[in-house]
Amino acid sequence: MKTKVYVNNEKFFAGMTLKDDTKLEDNNMALHSCSNVENILENRKRLAHFLNCSLENFVCANQTHSANFHRVTLDDKGRGSNLSNTAIPNTDALYTYEPNLLLCSFTADCVPVTFYNKVNGLVGVIHSGWQGTVKEITSKVFDHLIKKEQCNPNDFHVQIGAALGQEKFEVDEDVFLKFKDLGYADDFINYNDQTNKYHIDNQLTVKMQCELAGIPAGQITIDPTCTYLSPDGFSYREDKSSGRHLSFIMRKGN
């Protein structure tokens, strides 16, 4: 299974599937962007086998570039796993305390964030495209977890997965101004006076959001892979009919 494993220890399993031209639809994992649903289900079943769980353990959301998040319970088990219309609606971040539920996030250039709390066992995923970043979805999720779920920010470990790199994330002034208005992203923006375009590092902006929430910088890891430049990457910017990576995290249970 062509997968980048970020964490695999006695308590947590987290990673990201990769593009693989030897598999059905290049190992696309998204039901909402595919040629044949059965191909995607076959890919997901192979992933489930690799992770030693079943497809029924997957929990997926219908991502809308929102700043909405959802606490996953056992009642959500299997939502969106084999049908798009059962996914959790209008949601771009999931978290849970429950073991053996595979939280899923789908990306093709957007920033995927997986995280776990080493003390209380909470795990989560965040989908942060540029729209989610300027809506500060990551900040809002961690603010909620710290204030409402009583999590200690020092207990989190965060993985920022492969995404569109700064070189290829080229935007006009309207998007630049949204990032500038955040007040903390200036260091992650370059201007190209040849093209009159701005280049933004979305991953570093998301990392800063984690740090501002109180998570120690040393507990945040960034995958430097650019989904546009890497042959292992799905890139919507390169191909509007692109497939999707699946970023996942699960707390292992007995």
Phi, psi and omega in degrees: 000120182281097187217140174267116180266120180268322180219132172207091178233195185293341186245331189225149176227119181218147179182198186208128177288154182241159174295137183213107186287000175268355183249168180303129180048037177062027180072028173300137182247004189256124177288335184275353181216080184206168176271324185215120182301322182298326177297319181292319179297323177295317177298318180293324178294324176294321177296316179301318178298317179300323183270358180061042173223189179243162180301330180293347178274349181289143172230121185235154178243156171272098187283136184228019183059038179266184169247026183270142178226164188217132173277118184276132175242177180299335178295339181271356183306127177086357182294127180074005185289322180229358177218132180297325188282358174259359180294156178294123189284149168048053186218137181237008174209142180229145171214157182203157170260349187285137175282159172066017171254127181267105178280133189237144174221140186245131183216155170210069182119324178297161182274120173265136179238125171243146182207155174219156177252115188289344182267308185260358174083003179295140176229158180198164175227147177226137174253112184232085167288183182298327179293319177294324180293315180288340172275356176060045180300319181295316177301316184292322178297310183290327175299318178295315183295325181283317185274319185265326181262002176060033177279145173272123182301336179290347182268356182271143167239130188238135173243121174263116189276180180302139183203179177296124182283167184300322181302322184261349178272085185254126186225164175270181187298328183299316179286319177307315183295326178295320177290318180299323181294343177297327178092355182222011185254000185304323182290348184252017182235129174241145178251132177257106184284352174286321184252353186058035179241157176253143178243125187241138174266098183291325180298314181292330176294317178295319177301318178298323177298321176296315181295319179295335176283350177109001180283127181301136182304327181290350179254016177240123181244139179245130171277118185281000182297129175267124183293338177281315186277332184278138175293345178271002188254143167268129182230115176293327180295325179281323186213110184295343177259021182301151170284190183226144167285156171243116172265138189219155170209145180213139168270126182287139178234174180280000000 
